[in-house]
């Protein structure tokens, strides 16, 4: 076979879509047989195995992608094992002339990709990677002193001064696949829960895949973007985009989102205030910033971003309290509502994520890494950068301009953002009949039968957290100085 007819291999990872997929577009342009590959790699060093909820989503996403490719006469080849071993074996099997993929930014992933690229080039294959899943690659956004940004706002200001490329259309046609290639059966990967099958509410709430992502984005633009800035912090309001799991698995790209809320895309009749668009884009920006942090600190999920927090005096974990938090049985209504929403749907409203994380860290004095690991296993949008960066932000150990130990008061947060108690009632059925004035602190009104009393005193545990922070601090500033309760 002539060199220009050697098969092309496109390796998909966190980019499970046809549109705005530069690697797939590049493969479609070459007049050679095309092999589209996905590898389930949970064995390579530095690759974090997926949690249970993410595995459920991955199954649905791969199933949807396989069907979309089949409509174009293509096949999704599935194989599992260490990526370097699997990909080099397949490239040799088909005598690949070109190998394309979209770039990854985690430390372990970059090491794997670099080793594969070197090995393929030594064998004479043409290898190229593309920017597909971040608007701004981490090495391209730096301070005036040529250092990585450590604070979000100046980082995002630097990003907003640039305009990301336009998204690519899906290829109109794809070259034919190679016949008779071995492919794993998706069911054999056992990504779905069976005994018990806890995914019923996940199926009811989510549609993994590119079509599901586009449908959700179009509905958000048409129905909720116009009120996004005003209501996105209200967990009972249907105001957020809920696009995070689709972004996590690359079923939609940040380029599609950025340009999808431009004035040109929205049209003159949309009457969307710029403040709503800016706020939505800033949430995309936090995702970008999180990956920026992970790129420069690959162990973000296990090591404090601020080294001074290594001295924080975490006590032994109270396992009973930890289980109560995980199960939504803490006696603090908005915390319990969030944890039950998470368990039932694989998702939690962003404001409530901060509240539940703060309660675990500040009131229960549990190391943020334990909470991060629980979210990693239970969130359908568990993201290798966003999840640890957000947990560290709440803990106070992460990238934050505020030099104090942030404390969220879950009662005040509930009264402010769930004033009528609708979010709590939706997920904590024992409180369905409690009036709004008592719903966030029912113990003050004598308690509710069947619902637990608070497992800790919020005021006392807040003070304990502040004393621990004072113990950690390098200077002798009074522990009450600069401490915020929100």
Beta strands, then each sheet from edge to edge (+ up, - down):
strand 1: 8-12
strand 2: 34-40
strand 3: 76-80
strand 4: 98-102
strand 5: 126-130
sheet 1: 3+ 2+ 1+ 4+ 5+
end
